[in-house]
Amino acid sequence: MELFSARVCPYAHRTRLVLLEKGLPFEDIEIDFKNKSKRFLAVSPYGRVPALVHDGQALYESAIINEYLDEVFPMPALMPKSPALRARVRIWIDFLDHQFLDNYYDLLKNRDQGRHPALFAKALEQLRFIETAGLGELAGTGPYWLGATPTLADFAYYPFFERLPVWTHYRSLALPDDCPRLKAWVAAMAARPSVQRIANAAGYYIENYRDYAGDVLAA
């Protein structure tokens, strides 16, 4: 199995976590975005990471790759047995990819102090929505998205929360005090061996996202 990846990319981070969580051997091929190889572009027509080659099949887009891995290598299972709960996992991954991250990156890339308060408030609103409508309704007494064991939702979200120090440093965004479940979830995920194996220090992210963020904007 070959994984075309990039250490800094949160989407590639998702798939590396799933591969590690399942104990699957793979070759991790770091992509130079300034000099993309023809083979990489043949595997990933969008020119984005992650991309995976397994049994001669080329796959791309992290959410799709991760569901594929869970179907082909079913243990440990990272999707619930219930169709309704599997749908919930997909709904929350869709919310992340098409709602939360739009504002998450708008906040980081914005350099207009006049727009900053509205973007900052929207980010806090979405974090509280995850706290109440996500973890609050689904997690029960467990630390993970659906309770006692992690699912693909946990591994979809976590890379962006490992990068939260970037948003704190440049845009003053931190987890609100009224989000205790979210804080406990971050701590539980950070303690997993798969997460620790490829974790990066806050300083690595702060430096590598400098071009995105530019100047520090106060809340």
C-alpha positions, 0 to 999 in steps of 0.5 A: 500500500502506498500513501501519497501524503504531506506532513503538514496537510490535515486531510492526509493526516486523517488517512495516516491516522486510520492506517495506523489505527488499523495497524496497516503497513504502508509506504508514506510518500511525502509530496513536494507541492512545488514539484509534483511527480507525474506518478502522483498526478496520475494517482491523484487527478486533483493534485491533492493529498492524500492519495492511496494505491492498494491492489492496483487501485488508485483512490483519492479524497480522504473521506472516501479513502477512509471508508474504503479502508474500513470496508476492506480492513474491517477490524478494528471497525471505525464505523458503527453497525447501525445504518442510522449511526453510520449515517450520523458519522457521514453527516458530521463529516459532511458538516466538517468538510462543507460548513465548519472548515469553510469558516475555519479557513476564512478566519485564518486567511482573513487579514481584514480586522474589520471582518475578524469579529464576525468570522471569530463569532461564527467559529465560536458558534460552530464549536458550540454546535459541535459541543451540543448537537454533536458530542452532546447528543451522540457521545453519551458517557464516552469520550469519543464522537459516538461513545466508548470507541472512536469512529471515522468522525473522530479521525476526520475532525482531530487533525484540525484540532491538533492544529488549533494552536495556529488559530489561537496564535494568529486569530485568538481562537481557543476552545470555549470554556463552555465546551467541556465535552469538546475539550475532553474529546481532544484530550482523549484523541491526543492520548491515542497511540496512533495520534501520538505516533505522528503528532507534531508540536504546536510550533511546527504548525504555527510556523508552517501556517504563517503564510496563510495567516500573516499578522496576528489579529486580536479577538 
